[in-house]
Amino acid sequence: MTRGIATALGFGAVLLWAVLALLTTQAQGIPPLQLLALCFAIGGGASLLLRPRAWRTWRQPWRVWALGVGGLFGYHLLYVLSLRMAPPVEASLIAYLWPLLIVLMSATVQRLRWFHIAGALLGLAGAVLVVSGGRFEVFAPSAGHGVALAAAFVWSGYSVLSRRVAEVPTEIVGGFCVAAAVLSALAHLALEAWVWPDAGGWLAIAGLGLGPLGAAFFLWDIGCKRGDLAVLGAASYAAPLLSTLVLVAAGLADASWVLGAACALITGGAVLAAQDLLRRG
């Protein structure tokens, strides 16, 4: 598999994350940790149905499991907690530093060029526009903001360190999902009360488990292990933009100049960061 194809597959995860907000709105009222437990279980279970013998790849050193489960469960747990402890917009802005951190950290596993950093910064500016809605306010740091920053470091660290275990088959991600489902269920029992989803809620949960919180992790694993991390990081800023565009198409959000400007910044940043790949193509 070429680096370009692996990077494209990794970006497939970003495309799946674009429907995360829409499906989550359809599962309104479901406690976040309960939602994560159900979605992770569906993602892991579906992978075993498609590849019944995939569990044989799960015999890996504890470090591999710590990285994978820590990345999937750790990031989502910290992100959920940050939304409870700080204003959601502010927490989301800080958590969305992970694409930039991936670009910067990628220097430890591949050559980093100026246009990778410039592209990531343009993407960050676009993401700030999308998440903030163009309204900029200075906020006082709090513990919730620190938790959001920790979430950003966990996901970026997981993504970059995956390159160092590139020999581990991607099928093990199913095992990560199963373990994350168990941990999410335990956290749910400790912090939340069970809410029984209605028919629409179950459909949304199934969609989340099969897509943004399922197949996306397998595609992301391929991109991180074999693709261009710097390009993938810069292009990941498309996730909040595409997510908002999906909400606009569904009539749940309004189009504005902010979206247009964000689109230009994020697209321009991704193209700039991908100079090497585009030239090779």
C-alpha positions as CSV (number, residue, x, y, z in Angstrom):
1,M,0.0,0.0,0.0
2,T,1.4,3.4,-1.0
3,R,1.7,6.3,1.4
4,G,-0.9,8.3,-0.7
5,I,-3.5,5.5,-0.6
6,A,-3.0,5.0,3.2
7,T,-3.4,8.8,3.7
8,A,-6.6,8.8,1.6
9,L,-8.0,5.9,3.7
10,G,-7.1,7.8,6.9
11,F,-9.0,10.8,5.6
12,G,-11.9,8.4,5.1
13,A,-12.2,8.5,8.9
14,V,-12.5,12.3,8.8
15,L,-15.3,11.9,6.3
16,L,-17.1,9.5,8.7
17,W,-16.6,11.8,11.6
18,A,-18.5,14.4,9.5
19,V,-21.8,12.7,10.4
20,L,-20.9,12.4,14.1
21,A,-22.7,15.5,15.2
22,L,-25.8,14.7,13.1
23,L,-26.2,11.2,14.5
24,T,-25.4,12.4,18.0
25,T,-28.3,14.9,17.8
26,Q,-30.6,12.0,16.8
27,A,-29.5,10.2,20.1
28,Q,-30.3,13.2,22.3
29,G,-31.0,12.4,25.8
30,I,-28.7,9.4,25.9
31,P,-25.9,10.0,28.5
32,P,-22.6,10.4,26.7
33,L,-20.7,7.5,28.5
34,Q,-23.7,5.2,27.9
35,L,-23.7,6.3,24.3
36,L,-19.9,5.6,24.0
37,A,-20.3,2.1,25.6
38,L,-23.0,1.1,23.2
39,C,-21.2,2.5,20.1
40,F,-17.9,1.0,21.0
41,A,-19.6,-2.4,21.5
42,I,-21.3,-2.2,18.1
43,G,-18.0,-1.2,16.4
44,G,-16.1,-4.0,18.0
45,G,-18.8,-6.6,17.6
46,A,-19.3,-5.7,13.9
47,S,-15.6,-6.1,13.3
48,L,-15.8,-9.7,14.7
49,L,-18.8,-10.5,12.6
50,L,-17.0,-9.4,9.5
51,R,-13.7,-11.1,10.4
52,P,-14.5,-13.9,12.9
53,R,-10.9,-14.9,13.3
54,A,-9.6,-11.3,13.9
55,W,-9.4,-12.0,17.6
56,R,-6.3,-14.1,16.9
57,T,-4.5,-10.8,16.2
58,W,-5.3,-9.6,19.7
59,R,-2.4,-11.5,21.2
60,Q,-0.1,-8.4,21.5
61,P,2.2,-6.9,24.2
62,W,0.5,-4.9,26.9
63,R,2.0,-1.8,25.5
64,V,0.0,-2.1,22.3
65,W,-3.2,-2.5,24.3
66,A,-2.3,0.4,26.6
67,L,-1.8,2.6,23.5
68,G,-4.9,1.5,21.7
69,V,-7.4,1.4,24.6
70,G,-5.8,4.5,26.2
71,G,-6.2,6.4,22.9
72,L,-9.8,5.4,22.1
73,F,-11.2,5.4,25.6
74,G,-8.9,8.0,27.1
75,Y,-9.6,10.6,24.5
76,H,-13.4,10.2,24.5
77,L,-13.6,10.1,28.3
78,L,-11.6,13.2,28.7
79,Y,-13.5,15.0,26.0
80,V,-16.9,14.1,27.6
81,L,-15.6,15.3,31.0
82,S,-14.3,18.6,29.5
83,L,-17.7,19.3,28.1
84,R,-19.2,19.0,31.6
85,M,-16.5,21.1,33.3
86,A,-16.1,23.9,30.8
87,P,-18.4,25.7,28.2
88,P,-18.8,23.3,25.3
89,V,-17.5,25.7,22.6
90,E,-14.4,26.5,24.6
91,A,-13.7,22.9,25.4
92,S,-14.2,21.9,21.8
93,L,-11.8,24.6,20.6
94,I,-9.1,23.3,22.9
95,A,-9.7,19.7,22.1
96,Y,-9.4,20.4,18.4
97,L,-5.8,21.2,18.9
98,W,-5.1,17.5,18.2
99,P,-4.7,17.9,14.4
100,L,-2.0,20.6,14.9
101,L,-0.3,18.5,17.6
102,I,-0.3,15.5,15.2
103,V,1.5,17.6,12.7
104,L,4.1,18.8,15.2
105,M,4.6,15.4,16.7
106,S,5.0,13.8,13.3
107,A,8.5,15.2,13.2
108,T,9.5,12.3,15.4
109,V,8.6,9.7,12.8
110,Q,8.9,11.5,9.4
111,R,10.4,14.6,7.9
112,L,8.4,17.8,8.7
113,R,8.4,20.7,6.3
114,W,7.3,24.4,6.7
115,F,4.2,23.9,4.6
116,H,3.0,21.1,6.9
117,I,3.0,23.5,9.8
118,A,1.6,26.4,7.7
119,G,-1.2,24.2,6.4
120,A,-2.1,23.0,9.9
121,L,-2.2,26.6,11.2
122,L,-4.6,27.5,8.4
123,G,-6.8,24.6,9.3
124,L,-6.7,25.5,12.9
125,A,-7.9,29.1,12.0
126,G,-10.7,27.5,10.0
127,A,-11.7,25.2,12.8
128,V,-11.8,28.1,15.3
129,L,-14.2,29.9,12.9
130,V,-16.5,26.9,12.7
131,V,-16.6,26.0,16.4
132,S,-16.8,29.6,17.6
133,G,-19.2,30.8,15.0
134,G,-17.0,33.8,14.4
135,R,-17.5,35.1,17.9
136,F,-14.2,35.5,19.7
137,E,-14.2,35.9,23.5
138,V,-11.4,35.6,26.0
139,F,-12.1,32.9,28.5
140,A,-10.5,32.3,31.9
141,P,-8.6,29.0,32.1
142,S,-10.2,26.3,34.3
143,A,-9.8,22.7,35.1
144,G,-12.2,21.8,32.3
145,H,-9.9,23.5,29.8
146,G,-7.0,21.5,31.1
147,V,-9.0,18.3,30.6
148,A,-9.8,19.3,27.0
149,L,-6.1,20.0,26.4
150,A,-5.3,16.6,27.9
151,A,-7.8,15.0,25.5
152,A,-6.0,16.7,22.5
153,F,-2.6,15.3,23.7
154,V,-4.0,11.8,24.2
155,W,-5.5,11.5,20.7
156,S,-2.5,13.1,18.9
157,G,-0.1,10.9,21.0
158,Y,-2.1,7.8,20.1
159,S,-2.2,8.7,16.5
160,V,1.6,9.4,16.1
161,L,2.7,6.5,18.4
162,S,0.7,4.1,16.3
163,R,3.4,4.5,13.6
164,R,5.8,2.8,16.0
165,V,3.7,-0.3,16.2
166,A,2.9,-0.4,12.4
167,E,3.6,-4.1,12.3
168,V,0.5,-4.8,14.5
169,P,-2.5,-5.7,12.3
170,T,-5.3,-3.2,12.0
171,E,-7.8,-5.9,13.1
172,I,-6.7,-5.4,16.7
173,V,-8.7,-2.1,16.6
174,G,-11.8,-4.3,17.1
175,G,-10.3,-5.4,20.4
176,F,-9.6,-1.8,21.4
177,C,-13.3,-1.1,20.8
178,V,-14.4,-4.0,22.9
179,A,-12.2,-3.0,25.8
180,A,-13.2,0.7,25.4
181,A,-16.9,-0.4,25.5
182,V,-16.3,-2.2,28.8
183,L,-14.5,0.7,30.4
184,S,-17.1,3.2,29.1
185,A,-19.9,1.0,30.6
186,L,-18.1,1.0,34.0
187,A,-17.7,4.8,33.8
188,H,-21.3,5.1,32.9
189,L,-22.4,3.0,35.9
190,A,-20.3,5.2,38.2
191,L,-21.3,8.6,36.8
192,E,-24.6,8.3,35.0
193,A,-28.1,6.8,35.1
194,W,-29.2,4.5,32.3
195,V,-31.6,5.9,29.7
196,W,-33.5,3.5,27.4
197,P,-33.2,4.8,23.8
198,D,-36.3,5.0,21.6
199,A,-36.4,3.5,18.1
200,G,-34.8,6.6,16.5
201,G,-32.2,6.6,19.2
202,W,-31.2,3.0,18.5
203,L,-30.9,3.7,14.8
204,A,-28.6,6.6,15.5
205,I,-26.5,4.5,18.0
206,A,-26.2,1.8,15.3
207,G,-25.1,4.4,12.8
208,L,-22.5,5.8,15.2
209,G,-21.2,2.4,16.1
210,L,-20.8,1.3,12.5
211,G,-19.4,4.6,11.2
212,P,-17.8,7.5,13.2
213,L,-17.2,5.3,16.3
214,G,-16.5,2.1,14.5
215,A,-15.1,1.9,10.9
216,A,-13.5,5.3,11.3
217,F,-11.0,3.9,13.8
218,F,-9.9,1.2,11.5
219,L,-9.4,3.7,8.6
220,W,-7.6,6.0,11.0
221,D,-5.3,3.2,12.1
222,I,-4.2,2.5,8.5
223,G,-3.6,6.2,7.8
224,C,-1.6,6.7,11.0
225,K,0.6,3.6,10.5
226,R,1.2,3.9,6.7
227,G,0.1,7.4,5.5
228,D,1.6,10.9,5.7
229,L,0.9,12.0,9.3
230,A,1.5,15.7,8.7
231,V,-0.9,15.8,5.8
232,L,-3.5,13.7,7.7
233,G,-3.3,16.0,10.7
234,A,-3.8,19.2,8.6
235,A,-6.6,17.6,6.6
236,S,-8.3,16.5,9.9
237,Y,-9.5,20.1,10.4
238,A,-12.1,19.3,7.8
239,A,-14.0,17.3,10.4
240,P,-15.7,20.2,12.2
241,L,-16.3,22.0,8.9
242,L,-17.9,18.9,7.2
243,S,-19.9,18.2,10.3
244,T,-21.4,21.7,10.3
245,L,-22.1,21.4,6.5
246,V,-24.0,18.2,7.2
247,L,-26.0,19.9,9.9
248,V,-26.8,22.7,7.4
249,A,-27.9,20.2,4.8
250,A,-30.1,18.6,7.4
251,G,-31.7,21.9,8.3
252,L,-30.2,21.9,11.8
253,A,-27.8,24.8,11.3
254,D,-27.7,27.9,9.1
255,A,-25.2,28.7,6.4
256,S,-23.1,31.8,6.9
257,W,-20.0,33.7,5.8
258,V,-18.2,32.0,8.6
259,L,-18.6,28.6,6.9
260,G,-17.4,30.0,3.6
261,A,-14.3,31.5,5.2
262,A,-13.6,28.3,7.2
263,C,-14.0,26.2,4.1
264,A,-11.4,28.3,2.3
265,L,-8.9,28.2,5.2
266,I,-9.3,24.5,5.8
267,T,-9.2,23.5,2.2
268,G,-6.3,25.8,1.5
269,G,-4.4,24.4,4.5
270,A,-4.9,20.8,3.5
271,V,-3.7,21.5,-0.1
272,L,-0.7,23.4,1.2
273,A,0.2,20.6,3.6
274,A,-0.2,18.0,0.9
275,Q,2.2,19.6,-1.5
276,D,4.6,16.6,-1.5
277,L,1.8,14.0,-2.1
278,L,0.2,16.2,-4.9
279,R,3.6,16.5,-6.7
280,R,4.2,12.8,-6.6
281,G,0.7,12.2,-7.9
